[in-house]
């Protein structure tokens, strides 16, 4: 059976079987970790009720993979365009030119993932801030949502965002790892928080964060192949595991999994303008 036929079978299966769905708002299933079983991974996601998956870009080396996969699985997989902060190096301005060229094609659902990461290295902090601000302006100019990577950098991210106060900007703080106070600051601005497998880790402060934040400000994500939820912690993550996150969120919010699914899916479709 050809890959094209397989894709059509998946789409038909989803359309016929699921009246509701989960949305994985952040997954890197185009990476090499999935080269040997990517189609099966997507099939398991669809079978588990994940009806849409959104692919954040990393840099100029990943556009082809992101676009090809989204073209192969139209209406299920959707691409983003952006420069990841850990890819901000000496050539960052050339990389930003490529972001512009990609966005001009009109085929991307969001600008992402972008932001500031000071966990491993602070050498390019100023360049990361410049690249982040540039891509925020791109999102504003093109009326696209913004997917923000923020690691050891809440204050720096917040400072850049404050320069755009007064602009209409829809954004999610991907893989949120801040405090309850920081989460409430984001919610007060109308931002979304991306909630992934870390929620299932028993000592994670994210558990207290989600208790304090309305479901209407949360998006579900896997960040696959990274940060797999319990019971797969330490192994390769994949979109089919999203329901473990939904289940944990439902428990912490003292509501049903169906309610978590309904609200977070609504949030995702609203965010990505689906």
Secondary structure, 3 states (H helix, E strand, C coil): CCHHHHHHHHHHHHHHHCCCCEEECCCCCCCHHHCCCHHHHHHHHHHCCEEEEEECCCCCCCHHHHHHHHHHCCCCEEECECCCHHHCCCCHHHHHHHHHHHHCCCCCCEEEEEEEECCCCCCCHHHHHHHHHHHHHHHHHHCCEEEEEEECCHHHHHHHHHCCCCCCCCEEEECCCCCHHHHHHHHHCCCEEEECHHHHCCCCCHHHHHHHCCHHHEEECCCCCCCCCCCCCCCCCCHHHHHHHHHHHHHHHCCCHHHHHHHHHHHHHHHCCC
